[in-house]
Amino acid sequence: MTAAVRWTVHVSPDTNLALRDFLNTPNLDTEEASKFIKEAVRWRMLDNDVQTIKDRK
């Protein structure tokens, strides 16, 4: 596995609160946020790949 790359993500206060509520974690730490973002990006990329394949037909 290659070394991780650091990202800085800026979100609105509403998005921040919504994520904390969704994860039921008022004291959201960096590791939890990183895990959520990584999973969300993977799902979004998968969804994009599936849509690309569907569009070929």
N, C-alpha and C positions, 0 to 999 in steps of 0.2 A: 504494500500500500504506500502511496506517495504521501508526502507531508501535506497537511491541511493548509488551505489558503484562507487568510483572514478577510472577511467582508465587514463593512460597516453598513448597517441597515437603519434607515430613518423611517419611522412610521408616525402617523398622527396619534395624539393622545387617545382618540376614540378607538383606533386600531389596537393600540397597546392594551387598553382596558378590555376590549373584546377578546383578545388572545388570552389574557389572564383569566377572564371569566370562562372561556371555552376550555382551557386546560385546568380550571379550578385550582389555580396556583397564584395567590395574591403576591407572593414573594418570588416571582419568576426569575430564575437565574440564567446566566448566559448559556450554560450547557443545555438547559431545557429549551430555550428559544432556538438555539442552533439546531437541535434535533428536530424540532417542529419545522423549521424553515427547510432543512435538508429533505425531509420527507415530502413536504409540500412541493418543492421544486422537482423531485423525482416523479411524483404523481402528475404534475403538470406536463413534464416532458413526455411521459408515457401517453397521456391523453393526446398530446400533439402528434406523436408518432402514429397512434391509432387513427386519428382523424386523417392524417396524410395517406395512410394505407386505404382507408375507406374512400377517399376522394379519387384514388387511382381507378376505381371501378366504374 
